[in-house]
Amino acid sequence: MSETYDLYQQGRDHLKKGRAAQATVALEKAKRREPEKASIREALGIAYLRIQRYEEAEREFRVMLDLSPADHYAHYALGRALEKQGKQSEANGHYKLASSLRPENEHYASRILNLDRDDDDPDDSAEAEQDASHN
């Protein structure tokens, strides 16, 4: 296996164990080696969301969308990062895109509705949603 893949797996393992800050160390190293790898960017964006580094999460998910504009999860996660920064209107647009790209995912649609209710769920467990949405 490559060192980049090992770093990526190490970062994902930290995420699974709830150690998002530690995950960023390995994932940032992996990103420097393979900046065009969407899976690394996604994991890093999730880690940033979990440690409330929303601007950095936003950057990672925007790059993901540059790489793959129809990635439903990247739209959803970008929406989360934007919402946490108080950019509700832009967030809602990405929630709507995520929902239109994956209409069977009820969670994406529910985020559009919840935005008007001032929902402050501190940990929306982005990784769990990601796992469910990719199936």
C-alpha positions as CSV (number, residue, x, y, z in Angstrom):
1,M,0.0,0.0,0.0
2,S,1.1,3.6,-0.6
3,E,2.0,5.9,2.2
4,T,-0.8,8.3,1.1
5,Y,-3.4,5.5,1.4
6,D,-2.0,4.6,4.9
7,L,-2.3,8.2,6.0
8,Y,-5.9,8.3,4.6
9,Q,-6.8,5.1,6.5
10,Q,-5.2,6.5,9.7
11,G,-7.3,9.6,9.4
12,R,-10.5,7.7,8.8
13,D,-9.7,5.5,11.8
14,H,-9.3,8.6,14.0
15,L,-12.6,9.8,12.7
16,K,-14.4,6.5,13.5
17,K,-13.0,6.7,17.1
18,G,-14.1,10.3,17.5
19,R,-10.7,11.9,17.3
20,A,-11.3,14.5,14.6
21,A,-8.5,16.7,15.6
22,Q,-6.0,13.9,15.2
23,A,-7.6,12.9,11.9
24,T,-6.7,16.2,10.4
25,V,-3.0,15.7,10.9
26,A,-2.9,12.5,8.8
27,L,-5.5,13.7,6.3
28,E,-3.7,17.0,5.7
29,K,-0.5,15.1,5.0
30,A,-2.4,12.8,2.6
31,K,-3.9,15.8,0.9
32,R,-0.5,17.4,0.3
33,R,0.5,14.2,-1.5
34,E,-2.7,13.8,-3.6
35,P,-4.6,17.1,-3.7
36,E,-7.0,15.9,-6.4
37,K,-8.3,12.9,-4.3
38,A,-11.9,13.6,-3.4
39,S,-12.0,10.8,-0.7
40,I,-9.2,12.5,1.2
41,R,-10.9,15.9,0.9
42,E,-14.2,14.5,2.1
43,A,-12.7,12.9,5.2
44,L,-10.8,16.1,5.9
45,G,-13.9,18.2,5.5
46,I,-15.8,15.9,7.9
47,A,-13.0,16.2,10.4
48,Y,-13.0,20.0,10.1
49,L,-16.8,20.1,10.6
50,R,-16.5,18.1,13.8
51,I,-13.9,20.4,15.3
52,Q,-15.9,23.4,14.2
53,R,-13.3,24.7,11.7
54,Y,-16.1,25.6,9.3
55,E,-14.2,27.8,6.9
56,E,-11.7,25.0,6.3
57,A,-14.5,22.5,5.9
58,E,-16.1,24.8,3.3
59,R,-12.9,25.0,1.3
60,E,-12.6,21.2,1.3
61,F,-16.1,20.6,0.1
62,R,-15.8,23.4,-2.5
63,V,-12.8,21.6,-4.0
64,M,-14.8,18.3,-3.9
65,L,-17.4,20.0,-6.0
66,D,-14.8,21.4,-8.4
67,L,-13.7,17.8,-8.9
68,S,-17.2,16.3,-9.0
69,P,-20.0,18.9,-9.4
70,A,-22.7,16.3,-9.0
71,D,-21.5,14.9,-5.7
72,H,-24.6,14.9,-3.5
73,Y,-22.8,14.5,-0.2
74,A,-20.4,17.3,-1.0
75,H,-23.3,19.6,-1.6
76,Y,-24.9,18.5,1.7
77,A,-21.7,18.9,3.7
78,L,-20.9,22.3,2.1
79,G,-24.4,23.3,3.2
80,R,-23.6,22.3,6.8
81,A,-20.4,24.3,6.8
82,L,-22.1,27.3,5.3
83,E,-25.0,27.1,7.7
84,K,-22.6,27.0,10.7
85,Q,-21.1,30.2,9.4
86,G,-24.5,31.9,9.3
87,K,-24.7,31.7,5.5
88,Q,-28.2,30.2,5.5
89,S,-29.3,31.2,2.0
90,E,-26.3,29.7,0.3
91,A,-26.5,26.6,2.6
92,N,-30.1,26.1,1.6
93,G,-29.2,26.2,-2.1
94,H,-26.7,23.3,-1.5
95,Y,-29.2,21.4,0.6
96,K,-31.7,21.7,-2.3
97,L,-29.0,20.5,-4.8
98,A,-28.1,17.5,-2.6
99,S,-31.8,16.6,-2.2
100,S,-32.4,16.9,-6.0
101,L,-29.3,14.7,-6.7
102,R,-30.4,12.1,-4.2
103,P,-34.2,12.5,-3.7
104,E,-34.5,9.2,-1.8
105,N,-32.4,10.7,1.0
106,E,-35.0,12.1,3.4
107,H,-32.3,13.7,5.6
108,Y,-31.2,16.0,2.8
109,A,-34.7,17.2,2.2
110,S,-35.3,17.6,6.0
111,R,-32.3,20.0,6.2
112,I,-34.1,22.3,3.8
113,L,-37.1,22.4,6.1
114,N,-35.1,22.6,9.3
115,L,-33.2,25.6,8.3
116,D,-36.2,27.8,9.1
117,R,-36.5,26.4,12.6
118,D,-33.1,27.6,13.9
119,D,-31.9,24.0,14.4
120,D,-28.6,24.0,16.3
121,D,-27.8,20.3,16.4
122,P,-24.2,20.5,17.7
123,D,-23.0,17.2,16.1
124,D,-25.0,16.1,13.1
125,S,-22.7,13.1,12.7
126,A,-21.8,13.9,9.1
127,E,-19.9,10.6,8.7
128,A,-23.0,8.5,9.7
129,E,-25.1,10.5,7.2
130,Q,-22.3,10.0,4.6
131,D,-22.3,6.3,5.1
132,A,-26.1,6.1,4.8
133,S,-26.2,8.4,1.7
134,H,-23.6,6.4,-0.2
135,N,-25.5,3.2,0.1
